[in-house]
Structure formats: C-alpha cells, structure tokens
Amino acid sequence: MIKFLHPLPPAKFVGSRNPALSRLCEGKTVLHLGFVDEGLQEERLTTHDWLHAELARVSNRIVGVDISEDGVRRAIEVGFADCYVGNVEELSQAPFPQLSYDIILAADILEHIANPGLFLKQLQTVAAPHTVVAITTPNALSIKTMFFPLAKTEVVHPDHNFYYSPITLSTLLRKYGFDVAEISLYSDIWVGNNRNSTTLGQKVMKSLFTATDAVLRYSIVPLFPYYSEGMLIQARKQEIVSRMNSDIAS
C-alpha cells in the first residue's frame, strides 16, 4: 500500500538565511554553486548583502561556480578572484579547483535547475565522504502560500521550475545517494522597494505586506517552524556510495 502521510522529521528554526549560512561556513573550505545571484547581483553589491561576499568574510576559502559569464566577470572585478564559469548540471566538466571541500553550498538554485537529478549525480563526483552538501530552497509548506490564492495570485520567481517540501527534497536526495543529516528552517522579512511603486495604493500594499510578513516571522513561524519561508538541508553521501567510490579509487 502506498503511504501518503509522512511525519515531518525534527527541524529547528534558525532565523534568517544568510546569518545561518555564515555560521555554517565559518572557517570552512566552501564550494559555492550558483553564487552570482543573477539579476540581483548589482543590487546586492550596492546594499552590501551579497551572500558570496558575506561568506568570503568568514570562510577559510570560498570558490564560486556559476553559469553566468557576466556575473563571474563582475565578481572578479570587485575582488573575488576564486570564481569560475560552469554549469552545475555539468559540474564535473567545470574548470574549478578540485579541493577537499568541507561545504558544497547550493543556495536557492535547486528550484531553478531543469534536471535536479543530474545535478545531484554531478555532486557525487565532487563531494568527499566528509563533505556537507548544504541546500537552501523555498519551502512548499510556507504559511505565505495560504494567502496569495485568496487574491487569485501566485508569488514566485519567474525562473523557478519546482517547489520542494521537507519530504520531497529528502526523498530526492536519498534517490541520488545522499542522506539528510539535518533540516533547518528560516524566514526573512520581505521589504518592498517603493522606488518601483508608481501609485499610493502600491506603496500602501507593499507596506501592509511587509507588516504582515514581520508578524508571521516573529509570531507563528518560530512556534511552527515548518511554516517557514525556506529550508536549509544538510546532507552527506550515503556510506555505501562513499565506500564504493573509495574502492574504485584504490
């Protein structure tokens, strides 16, 4: 019989995404996949909240790989030399340093990838047995998804291909040779840019949305973490896969 009810595994609420990732990567050798944040890179640089720069300040070494040639070039221009152009779905062919990475970080890219299974297969070629594969992605169980349909609206990045829940993402990882070690959940407060608002009504709606987001972030979400905006899943290669790779190498 097919089982449709799945108890949610233990998880903790870790606050905002970027500080949680900074704590995870502190003092570590990090491979940051899809690091550019294409379309938002310049804005992030201007406001000093570009994740790659934040991680570079705390990590022992951070290597960036992204498919955007312009984004990689811009990163190098502003002082991040350890950056390389590469398709994460063809990671084994990308020209980046083959180090013993403590962390492989895929921050908010899995939902953009056309073939997530192929991506995870590629990670198998790069991850060592000790490597933590850290994946962040929007949470399909987020409480925010309850409200938008009331306004006959879906709020989603136009390049997203998938939604993931804790169960579906854990299942996907397991199918491709990874065991989930830890699940954390995070939420940030959305702040609208009123410079893009042309009417008073738009400004008022953005302010109301920000206020609602803040109430949810500091009341319901910490009490019920699985209503959070996003997930941070840490996984490692399954032991049998690691042993097989070691045997082949020897």
LUMZA-981992 format. One record per atom (N, C-alpha, C, O): residue in three letters; x, y, z. Coordinates in steps of 0.2 Angstrom, whole numbers, plus 5000, padded with zeros to 4 digits. Layout:
BEGIN
AlaXYZ/...
END
This chain:
BEGIN
Met500449945000/Met500050005000/Met500450065000/Met500950075004/Ile500350114996/Ile500650174996/Ile500550225002/Ile499950235004/Lys501050245005/Lys500950285011/Lys500950365009/Lys501450385006/Phe500450395011/Phe500450465009/Phe500550515015/Phe500750575014/Leu500450485021/Leu500550535027/Leu501250515029/Leu501450465030/His501650575030/His502350565032/His502450615038/His502350675037/Pro502650585044/Pro502850635049/Pro503450675047/Pro503950655045/Leu503350745049/Leu503950785047/Leu504550775052/Leu504450765058/Pro505150765050/Pro505750755054/Pro505850815058/Pro505650865057/Pro506250805064/Pro506450855068/Pro506850915064/Pro507150895060/Ala506650975066/Ala506951035062/Ala507051095067/Ala506651095072/Lys507451135066/Lys507551195070/Lys507451255066/Lys507651255060/Phe507151315069/Phe507151375066/Phe507751415067/Phe507951425073/Val508151435062/Val508751475063/Val508751545061/Val509251575061/Gly508151575061/Gly508151645060/Gly508151665052/Gly507851635048/Ser508651705050/Ser508751725044/Ser509251685040/Ser509651655043/Arg509151685033/Arg509551635029/Arg510351655030/Arg510751615031/Asn510451715028/Asn511251725027/Asn511651725033/Asn512151695033/Pro511351745039/Pro511751735045/Pro511851655047/Pro512351635049/Ala511351615045/Ala511351545046/Ala511851515042/Ala512251475044/Leu511951535036/Leu512451515031/Leu513151535033/Leu513651495032/Ser513151595035/Ser513851615038/Ser514051575044/Ser514651565044/Arg513651565048/Arg513851515054/Arg514051445051/Arg514551425054/Leu513751425047/Leu513851355044/Leu514551355040/Leu514951305041/Cys514751405037/Cys515351415033/Cys515951445036/Cys516451445033/Glu515851465042/Glu516451495046/Glu517051455047/Glu516951395049/Gly517551475044/Gly518251435045/Gly518251375040/Gly518751335041/Lys517751365036/Lys517751315031/Lys518051325024/Lys518051385022/Thr518151275021/Thr518351275013/Thr517651265010/Thr517351205010/Val517451315006/Val516751315003/Val516751314996/Val517151354993/Leu516351274992/Leu516251274985/Leu515551304985/Leu515051274987/His515451364982/His514851404982/His514551394975/His514851434970/Leu514051354974/Leu513751344967/Leu513151394966/Leu512751414970/Gly513151424960/Gly512651474958/Gly512751534962/Gly512251564965/Phe513351564963/Phe513451614968/Phe513351684966/Phe513251724970/Val513251694959/Val513151764957/Val512551794959/Val512551854960/Asp511951764960/Asp511351794961/Asp511151834955/Asp511051894956/Glu511151804950/Glu511051844943/Glu510351884943/Glu509851854946/Gly510451944941/Gly509851984941/Gly509852034947/Gly509452084947/Leu510152014952/Leu510152044959/Leu510852064961/Leu510952094966/Gln511352044957/Gln512052054960/Gln512252124961/Gln512452134966/Glu512052164956/Glu512252234957/Glu511852264963/Glu512152304967/Glu511252254964/Glu510852274970/Glu511152254976/Glu511252294981/Arg511352184976/Arg511652154982/Arg512352194984/Arg512452204990/Leu512752204979/Leu513352234980/Leu513252304983/Leu513652324987/Thr512752344980/Thr512652414982/Thr512452414989/Thr512652454993/Thr511952364991/Thr511752364998/Thr512152325003/Thr511952315009/His512652295001/His513152255005/His512852195008/His512952175014/Asp512352165004/Asp512152105007/Asp512152045002/Asp511752005001/Trp512652044998/Trp512851994993/Trp513051934997/Trp513551935000/Leu512751874997/Leu512951815001/Leu513651795000/Leu513951785004/His513851794993/His514551774992/His515051814996/His515551784998/Ala514951874996/Ala515451925000/Ala515351915007/Ala515951915010/Glu514751895010/Glu514751885017/Glu515051825019/Glu515451815024/Leu515051765014/Leu515351705016/Leu516151715015/Leu516451675019/Ala516351755010/Ala517051765009/Ala517351795016/Ala517951775017/Arg517051835019/Arg517251865025/Arg517351815031/Arg517851825035/Val517051755031/Val517051715037/Val517351645035/Val517651615040/Ser517351625029/Ser517651555027/Ser518351555026/Ser518751615026/Asn518651505027/Asn519351495026/Asn519551505019/Asn520051535017/Arg519151475014/Arg519251485007/Arg518551475004/Arg518251425005/Ile518451514999/Ile517751504995/Ile517851514988/Ile518151554985/Val517651454984/Val517651454977/Val516951464974/Val516551424976/Gly516951504969/Gly516251514966/Gly516251484959/Gly516651494955/Val515651454958/Val515551424951/Val514851444949/Val514351434953/Asp514751474943/Asp514151504941/Asp514151504933/Asp514651514930/Ile513551494930/Ile513451484923/Ile513551554920/Ile513651564914/Ser513451614924/Ser513351674921/Ser514051704920/Ser514451724925/Glu514251714914/Glu514951744912/Glu515051814915/Glu515551834917/Asp514451854914/Asp514451924916/Asp514551924923/Asp514951964926/Gly514151884927/Gly514151884934/Gly514851864937/Gly515051894942/Val515151814934/Val515851794936/Val516351844935/Val516751864939/Arg516251874929/Arg516751934927/Arg516651994932/Arg517152024934/Arg516052004934/Arg515952064939/Arg516152044946/Arg516452084949/Ala516151984948/Ala516351964954/Ala517151974954/Ala517451994959/Ile517451954949/Ile518151954949/Ile518352034949/Ile518852054952/Glu518052074945/Glu518152144945/Glu518152174952/Glu518552224954/Val517652154957/Val517652184963/Val518052144968/Val517952154974/Gly518452104966/Gly518952074971/Gly518852004973/Gly519251974977/Phe518451964970/Phe518351894971/Phe518651854966/Phe518351834961/Ala519251834966/Ala519651804961/Ala519551734960/Ala519551704955/Asp519251694965/Asp519151624965/Asp518551604962/Asp518151574966/Cys518351634957/Cys517651624954/Cys517751594946/Cys518251614943/Tyr517351554944/Tyr517451514938/Tyr516751504935/Tyr516251504938/Val516751504928/Val516151494924/Val516051424923/Val516451384922/Gly515451394925/Gly515251324924/Gly514551314925/Gly514251344929/Asn514351264922/Asn513651244923/Asn513551184928/Asn513951134928/Val513151194933/Val513151154939/Val512851084937/Val512951034940/Glu512551084931/Glu512251014929/Glu512750974925/Glu512650924923/Glu513351014924/Glu513950984921/Glu514550994925/Glu515051014922/Leu514450994932/Leu514951014936/Leu515650984935/Leu516151014936/Ser515650914934/Ser516250884933/Ser516750904927/Ser517350894927/Gln516450944923/Gln516750974917/Gln516951054918/Gln517351084914/Ala516751074924/Ala516951144925/Ala517651154928/Ala517851114932/Pro517951214926/Pro518651224927/Pro518751254934/Pro518951314934/Phe518651224940/Phe518751254946/Phe519251214950/Phe519251154949/Pro519551234955/Pro519951194959/Pro519651134963/Pro519151144966/Gln519951074962/Gln519751014965/Gln520051004972/Gln520550974973/Leu519751044977/Leu519951044983/Leu519550994988/Leu519050964985/Ser519750984994/Ser519350944998/Ser518850985002/Ser519051015007/Tyr518350994999/Tyr517851045002/Tyr517451025008/Tyr517250965008/Asp517451065013/Asp517051055019/Asp516351065018/Asp515951025020/Ile516151115014/Ile515451135012/Ile515451145005/Ile515851175001/Ile514951105002/Ile514651124995/Ile513951154996/Ile513551124998/Leu513951224994/Leu513351264995/Leu512951274989/Leu513251304984/Ala512351254989/Ala511851264983/Ala511351314986/Ala510851284988/Ala511451374986/Ala510951424990/Ala510451444985/Ala510551484980/Asp509851424985/Asp509251444981/Asp509351434974/Asp509251484970/Ile509651374972/Ile509751364965/Ile509351304962/Ile509251294957/Leu509251254967/Leu508951194965/Leu508251204962/Leu508051164957/Glu507851254964/Glu507251264961/Glu507251294954/Glu506751294950/His507851314952/His507951344945/His508251294940/His508151294934/Ile508551234943/Ile508851184939/Ile508351144935/Ile507851124938/Ala508451134928/Ala508051094924/Ala508051024926/Ala507550984926/Asn508650994928/Asn508650924929/Asn509050914936/Asn509650904936/Pro508650924942/Pro508950914948/Pro509350854949/Pro509850844953/Gly509050794947/Gly509350734947/Gly510050734944/Gly510550704947/Leu510150754938/Leu510850764935/Leu511250804939/Leu511850784940/Phe511050864942/Phe511450904947/Phe511750864953/Phe512250864954/Leu511250824956/Leu511450784962/Leu511950734960/Leu512450714964/Lys511850704954/Lys512350654951/Lys513050684951/Lys513550654952/Gln513050744948/Gln513750784947/Gln514050804954/Gln514650794955/Leu513650814959/Leu513850824966/Leu514250764969/Leu514750774972/Gln514050704967/Gln514350644969/Gln515050644967/Gln515450614970/Thr515250674961/Thr515950674959/Thr516350724962/Thr516950714962/Val516050764966/Val516450824969/Val516450814976/Val516950834979/Ala515950794979/Ala515950784987/Ala516350734989/Ala516350674987/Ala516650744995/Ala517050694998/Ala516650665004/Ala516050695005/Pro516750605007/Pro516350575012/Pro516250625018/Pro515650625021/His516750675019/His516650715025/His516250785023/His516050825027/Thr516150795016/Thr515850855014/Thr515150865016/Thr514750815015/Val514950925018/Val514250935019/Val513950975013/Val514251025011/Val513450945010/Val513150975005/Val512551015008/Val512050985011/Ala512551075007/Ala512051125010/Ala511651155005/Ala511851185000/Ile510951145005/Ile510551165000/Ile509951205004/Ile509651185008/Thr509851265001/Thr509351305003/Thr508851314997/Thr509051314991/Thr508251314999/Thr507651324994/Thr507051344997/Thr506951335003/Pro506651374993/Pro505951394996/Pro505551334998/Pro505651284996/Asn505251345004/Asn504851295007/Asn504151285004/Asn503751335005/Ala503951235001/Ala503251224999/Ala502751235004/Ala502151245003/Leu502951225011/Leu502451225016/Leu502351295019/Leu502051305024/Ser502751345016/Ser502751405019/Ser502051435020/Ser501551425016/Ile501951465026/Ile501251495028/Ile501051545023/Ile500451565022/Lys501551585019/Lys501351635014/Lys500951605009/Lys500551645006/Thr501051545007/Thr500751515001/Thr499951505003/Thr499551494998/Met499751515009/Met499051505011/Met498651575009/Met498051565007/Phe499051625008/Phe498651695007/Phe498651715000/Phe498051744998/Phe499151704996/Phe499151734989/Phe498551704985/Phe498251744981/Pro498351644986/Pro497751624982/Pro497151654983/Pro496651664979/Leu497051684989/Leu496451724991/Leu496351784986/Leu495851804985/Ala496951814984/Ala496951864979/Ala497051844972/Ala497251884968/Lys496951774971/Lys497051744964/Lys497751764961/Lys497851784956/Thr498251754966/Thr498951774964/Thr499451714966/Thr499251684972/Glu499951704963/Glu500451664965/Glu501151704964/Glu501251734959/Val501451714970/Val502051754970/Val502651704970/Val502851664974/Val503051704964/Val503551654963/Val504051684958/Val503851724953/His504651674959/His505151694954/His505051664947/His504851604946/Pro505051704942/Pro504851684935/Pro505351624932/Pro505151594927/Asp505851614935/Asp506351564933/Asp506351494937/Asp506651454936/His505851494942/His505851434946/His505451374942/His504951394939/Asn505751314943/Asn505451264940/Asn505051214945/Asn504651174943/Phe505251214951/Phe505051164956/Phe504851204963/Phe505151254964/Tyr504451174966/Tyr504351184974/Tyr504551114977/Tyr504451064975/Tyr504951124983/Tyr505151074987/Tyr504851074994/Tyr504851134997/Ser504651024997/Ser504451015004/Ser505050975007/Ser505450945004/Pro505050975014/Pro505550935018/Pro505550865015/Pro506050835015/Ile504950835014/Ile504950765012/Ile505150755005/Ile505550705004/Thr504950795001/Thr505050784994/Thr505850794992/Thr506150754988/Leu506150844996/Leu506850854995/Leu507250804998/Leu507750784995/Ser507050775004/Ser507450725007/Ser507350665003/Ser507850625002/Thr506750644999/Thr506750594995/Thr507150594989/Thr507550544987/Leu507150654986/Leu507650664980/Leu508350654982/Leu508750624978/Leu508550684987/Leu509250674989/Leu509450594991/Leu509950574988/Arg508950564994/Arg509150494995/Arg509150454989/Arg509550404988/Lys508750464984/Lys508750434977/Lys509450444974/Lys509650394970/Tyr509750494975/Tyr510350514972/Tyr510950504976/Tyr511550534975/Gly510950464982/Gly511550444985/Gly511750494991/Gly512250494993/Phe511250534994/Phe511350574999/Phe510950565005/Phe510350545004/Asp511150565011/Asp510750555017/Asp510750625021/Asp511250665021/Val510150645023/Val509950705026/Val510250705033/Val510050655037/Ala510650745035/Ala510950745042/Ala510550795046/Ala510550785052/Glu510350855043/Glu510050905047/Glu509550945043/Glu509750965037/Ile508950965046/Ile508551015042/Ile508451075047/Ile508251065053/Ser508551135044/Ser508451195047/Ser507951235043/Ser507851225037/Leu507551285046/Leu507151325043/Leu507251395044/Leu507451415050/Tyr507151435039/Tyr507251505040/Tyr506751555037/Tyr506351525033/Ser506651615039/Ser506251665036/Ser506551735037/Ser506851745042/Asp506451765032/Asp506651835031/Asp506051885030/Asp505551855028/Ile506151945032/Ile505551995031/Ile505652025024/Ile506152055023/Trp505152015020/Trp505152055014/Trp505052125014/Trp504552145018/Val505552165011/Val505452235011/Val505352265004/Val505852255000/Gly504852295003/Gly504752314996/Gly505152374994/Gly505252414998/Asn505252384988/Asn505652444985/Asn505152494983/Asn504852484977/Asn505052544987/Asn504552594985/Asn504752634979/Asn504352674976/Arg505352634977/Arg505552664971/Arg505252644965/Arg505152674959/Asn505052574965/Asn504652544959/Asn503952554959/Asn503552524955/Ser503652584965/Ser502952594965/Ser502752664962/Ser503052714964/Thr502252664958/Thr502052724954/Thr501452754958/Thr501252814956/Thr501052724962/Thr500452744965/Thr500552744972/Thr500852704975/Leu500052784976/Leu500052774983/Leu499752704985/Leu500052684990/Gly499352684981/Gly499052614983/Gly499552564983/Gly499552514987/Gln500052564978/Gln500552514978/Gln501052514984/Gln501252464987/Lys501152584986/Lys501552594992/Lys501252564998/Lys501552535002/Val500652574999/Val500252555004/Val500252475005/Val500352455010/Met500052444999/Met500052374999/Met500752345001/Met500752295004/Lys501252374998/Lys501952345000/Lys502052355007/Lys502352305010/Ser501852415010/Ser501952425017/Ser501552375021/Ser501852345026/Leu500952355019/Leu500552315023/Leu500852245022/Leu500852205027/Phe501052225016/Phe501352155015/Phe501952145020/Phe502052095023/Thr502452205020/Thr503052195025/Thr502852195032/Thr503152155036/Ala502252225034/Ala502052225041/Ala501752155043/Ala501952125048/Thr501352125038/Thr501152055039/Thr501752005039/Thr501651965043/Asp502252015035/Asp502751975035/Asp503151975041/Asp503351925044/Ala503252035044/Ala503552045051/Ala503152005056/Ala503451975061/Val502552015056/Val502051975061/Val502151905061/Val502251875066/Leu502151875055/Leu502251805054/Leu502951785056/Leu502951735060/Arg503451825054/Arg504151805056/Arg504251795063/Arg504651755065/Tyr503951845067/Tyr504151845074/Tyr503551815079/Tyr503651815085/Ser503051785076/Ser502551755080/Ser502451685078/Ser502651635082/Ile502051675073/Ile501851605071/Ile502451555069/Ile502551505071/Val502951585064/Val503451545062/Val503951515067/Val504051455066/Pro504151555072/Pro504651525077/Pro504251465081/Pro504551415083/Leu503651475082/Leu503251425085/Leu503151355081/Leu503051305084/Phe503051375075/Phe502851315070/Phe503351325064/Phe503151345059/Pro503951295065/Pro504551315060/Pro504351285053/Pro504651315048/Tyr503951235052/Tyr503851215046/Tyr503351255041/Tyr503251245036/Tyr503151315044/Tyr502851365041/Tyr503351415038/Tyr503151465035/Ser503951405039/Ser504451455037/Ser504551465029/Ser504251415025/Glu504851515028/Glu504951535020/Glu505351485017/Glu505251465011/Gly505951465020/Gly506351425016/Gly506651365021/Gly506651365027/Met507051325017/Met507351265021/Met508151265019/Met508351285014/Leu508451245025/Leu509151235024/Leu509251165026/Leu509251145032/Ile509451125021/Ile509551045022/Ile510351035021/Ile510651055016/Gln510551005026/Gln511250975026/Gln511250905025/Gln510950865028/Ala511650885020/Ala511650805018/Ala512350785017/Ala512850825015/Arg512550725017/Arg513150695016/Arg513050635011/Arg512550605011/Lys513550615008/Lys513550555003/Lys513350495008/Lys513650485013/Gln512950455005/Gln512750385009/Gln513450345009/Gln513850345005/Glu513450315015/Glu514050275017/Glu514250225011/Glu514850215009/Ile513750185009/Ile513850135004/Ile514150164997/Ile514550134994/Val513950224996/Val514150264990/Val514850284991/Val515350274986/Ser515050314997/Ser515650334998/Ser516150274998/Ser516750284996/Arg515950215001/Arg516450155001/Arg516550134994/Arg517150114992/Met516050134990/Met516150114983/Met516650154979/Met517050134975/Asn516550224980/Asn517050264977/Asn517750264979/Asn518150264975/Ser517850244986/Ser518450234988/Ser518750174985/Ser519350174984/Asp518350124985/Asp518650054982/Asp518850064975/Asp519350044973/Ile518450104971/Ile518650114964/Ile519250154963/Ile519650144959/Ala519350204968/Ala519950254968/Ala520550214969/Ala521150224967/Ser520450164974/Ser521050124976/Ser521250064971/Ser521650024972/
END
